[in-house]
Amino acid sequence: MFSNDEREFLKELVKRELEHFRKDEKTAGMDSALKFLKAEHEYGHFLENLLAKIK
């Protein structure tokens, strides 16, 4: 499926996105719509699952 270099690149890319997401998630205001908050939560899980699959 992926070469070792591709897998390492994707792993680092997803790790950075997950770190960025977690940092920004903490600053989300209470004014956000419930649907938006749910989508953010699901995106976090998507990134975590993707990282697990890449490893």
C-alpha angles and dihedrals in degrees: 000000000000128000117237091256092051091048092051091048092050092046092054092044093052092044091054092047091049092049091048091047094050091049093050094041091065091057096053111124127235090244092075117117117254092241090054093050091049091050091050090051092049091048089055090053090046091056093046092050092046091052091050091052093049092054 
